[in-house]
C-alpha cells in the first residue's frame, strides 16, 4: 500500500513539473512574440501616388495625369480633386496645365516625397511625415492664419506655412496647412494670438495675419513646430500666395 502511494505521489509531482514547464514556455513565447501593433507594418503610399508625384508633374498636362488618376472626382474653379486608392489628390490647373499638386489628409498612407521638388532648398533631411518644424528647418517659410480672434463658426481657421522657392528650386513653392481645430493646434495658436494682440490689438487678428506688418514669426516657429500639416501642396499659384488657385486658403 505504501509503495502504491509513493508511486502515485511521484506521478503527481512529475505532472505538476510538466505543467509548470509548459506554462513557463508559454509565458516566454508570449514575451518574445511581437504585439499586434509591432507585427503590422505601417501603411505605405499607393504605387500610383509615386507615378503622380514626380518632379516633372508640375507644368504637365492634366490630360496626362488623368491617364493615371482617372477623371476628376470634383471640380471647383481651377481646382481639381481626384480620389486615388483612398487618398485625396488636389491639383491647381490653368488652361489644362498643372500649376500645383498636393494631398489632403496627408498621412502614413497618403503622402509624397517633398524634397524632390526642392533640390536647391532642403538643407536637412525631411521625414516622410514632416512636422511644421521639419519643413521650417529644412526649407524655411512663413506662418499665417486666416483668423485668430472672433473667427465665427462657419469654418475653422487655417494655419499655413508657405515657402517661396528660388531659381535653384525651379521656383517651386510649398504650402503646408492644418485647421486650428484640436487642442494642440488651438493652444499653439493662443500663444501666437496673445503676442500679436499685444502689438496690434485683437481686432487686427480677425483677418489673415499675412496682412500684418510683422507677424512675429519668432513666436510662431516654436509654437507650431510640433504640429503636423494635414495638407501639403507644391508648385505655383498656391493658396495664400496672392495668385492662388482659389483653394484651401479661405
N, C-alpha and C positions, 0 to 999 in steps of 0.2 A: 504494500500500500504506500509506504514511504517512498519507494523507488518510483512508483507511478506519479506521485505528487511532484517529485523532483523533475521528472521528465516534462510534466505539464508546465511547471514554472519556467523551465528553460525555454520551452517553445513560446510561451507568452512574452518572455524577455526578448527573444530573437525577433518576434513580430513587432514589438514596440520599437526596437532599434531600426528595423527596416522602415517603419512608418516615419520615424524621426529623420532618417537619412533622405527619404523621399521628399519630406516636407522641406528640408534644407535645400535640396536640389531645385525644388520648385521655386523657392524664395530667391535662390541665386539666379535662376533663369529670368525671373521677373525683374530683378535688379539690372541684369545685363541687357535685357531686351529693350529696344528703343520704344519710347512712348509713341502714341499715335501722332502727336504733333511733330515729333522729330522724324518719324518714318515717312511722313507725307512731304514730298518735295514742294517748295513754293511754286506757285503758278508762274509760267513763263509766257512772254508775249506770243501772240499768234505769229506763225511764219509769214502770214500775209502782211502783217504790220511791217516786217523787215523789208518787204518789197515796196511798201508805200513810203516809208520814211527813209529816203536816201538823200544825199546832198543835192542831187540834180533834180529833185522833185519840184523845187521852187523854180517858177518860170515855165514849167512844163504844161502841157495841155490837160485840161480837165478830162477831156475825152480819153486820153491815155490812162489817166488814173482810174477811170471808171471801168477799164478792162480788168482791173484788179478788185476794186471795191464793189462793182455793180452800180446801179443808179442811185442817186441821192435819196436818202430817207426823207429829208426835209430841205426846203429852200427858203431862206429868209433874206431877201435883197441879194447882196453879193456873197452871202454866206451859205455854204452847202454842208449838210450833215449826213454822214454815212455811218451805217452800222456794219462793223467788221468783226466777226467772231466774238460778239459780246462787247466790243469796245465802240465808243463813240468818237469818230474821227471828224474834225471840223476843218473846213477849207474856206479860205477867203479867196475869191477869184475876180478877175476883171477881164472882160471880153474873152472868156474861155481859157484864160491862163491863170495858173495858181500863184497868188501873191503870198499866202501864208498857209501853214498847216499845223495841226496840233491835235491834242487828245483831251477830252473832258473826262472827269472821274479818273484822273491819272493815278495808277496804282500798280501792284505787282503783275497783274495780267495785262494791263493796258498802259504801255509806256514806250518810249523810243529813246535812242542814244542822242542826247542833246549836243554833246561836244563835237559831233561830226559836222555840225553847221558852223562851228566857230574855231577853225584851225588856228587862227591867229590870236584868239582871245583867251581861251581857258589856260590858266597857269597852275591849276590844281586839278587832280583827278576828280571827276564828278561821278557820284554813285548813280545807279540805275533809278533810284527813288530819292531824288535830292530834296533836302530842306531848302527853305528860302536862304538860309545861311550858306549852304553849299553853293548855290548859284551865285550869291552875292560875293562869296570868297573867290570863286573861280573866274567870274566874269566882271562883276560889279553891278551897277544898276541903281535905280531909284525907286523907292516905295511911294505909293499913292493909295488913297482910299476914296471911294466915290462919295462917302459921307462918314462923319464921326460923331455928329451931335444932332439930335432931333431928326433922325433919319426916316421915321414913319414905319409903317408895317407893310408897305406894298411889296418890298423885296429886301433881302439882306444886303447891306453894304458890301462892296467888293474891295478886298485888299489886293493890290497888284505890285509886282516888281518888274520893271521894264529895263532892258539893256539895249542900247543903240550900238550896233556893230560897226566896226571900222572897215576900211578897204581890205585889210587882211582877212576879214570875215566875209568878204563879198557883200558887205553892207547888210548882212542878215541881222535881224533884231530878234529879241526874245521877250515874250510876255508870259509871266507866271502869276497865277491868281488863285484866290480862295475866298469864299464868302466869310464874312465876320459873323459866324452863326453859332459856334460852340464855345464852351467855357474858355478853352485855351486861347482861341483867337480873339474873343471879346476882351479877356483880361489883358492880353498883349496890346490891344488897341486902346484900352483905357490909359495905359502908361503914356502912349504917344499923344492921345487926346488931351490929357492934362497939361502936358508940356506945351502943346500948340495953343490951347485955350489961354494959358497964362501969358502967351505972347500976343495973340491976335484977337482974343475974345471968343466965346463959344459960338456966336452967330457965324463966324468965318468958317466953321467946320461943318456947316450944313450942306456945302457943296464940295466938289472934289478938292482934295488937298494939293493936287497938281498945280492949282492956280495961286498958291501961296508963294510969297517972295522967297521964303526959306522954310522948307518943310521939315527941318530938324532931322535929317537922315541919321545923325549920330544917336538919336534917341530911338528911331525906328529899327535900326540894324539889330541891336541885341534883343529887342522886344520880340521881333518876328522871326529871328534866326531859327528857332527850333521847330517852327511850323512847316508843314509840307503843302505845297501848292496842289490844288485839285484840278487845275487846268494849266497846260503849258502849250504855247504856240511859238513857232519860229517863222521868220520871213519878213515881209514888208506889209505896210498898211495894217498894223496890228491894233487891237483895242488900246485906247489911251495914247496913241502916237500922234494924234492930231489929223492923221489921214487914215483913220482906222476903217475897217470893213463894216463897221456898224454892229459888231457883235461883242458881247461879253463885258464891255466896259460899263454899261449903264445898268 
